[in-house]
Amino acid sequence: MKQERFETGRLLATLEKFAGQRLFVAVLGSPDPDGLASAWALKYLGAKVGARLDILMFEAVSRPENAALIRLLNLPCRQVTGRLPRVPYAGYALVDRQNPTLPVPHPPTLPLVVF
């Protein structure tokens, strides 16, 4: 239990560094429940400490049940193709992924936020 509280505290402390700023959570590959839930949780936690996180998907939702999950839960995410939205993002995070490479051009100074 202590370890979980410690990890949660570290996660919130990292997000707190971006209070008043905007980040995005990259869901790479075909969005699945694990990645979508993780991204939504990160967005929720960010809001608790004043950071705004957008959930960006870089591939189409390929499975009907995953599309239904997004629709029924009114999951606040958007699909991106070709390039990032014209938003002054302070950084990005990845969920459910090991490779940190984004499939679209992005500023070389855009930091990957590691939790």
Secondary structure, DSSP 4 states (H G I P E B T S, - for coil): -HHHHHHHHHHHHHHHTTTTSEEEEEE-SS--HHHHHHHHHHHHHHHHTT-EEEEEESS---SHHHHHHHHHTT--EEE--SS--S----EEEE-S-S----SS---TT-PBP--
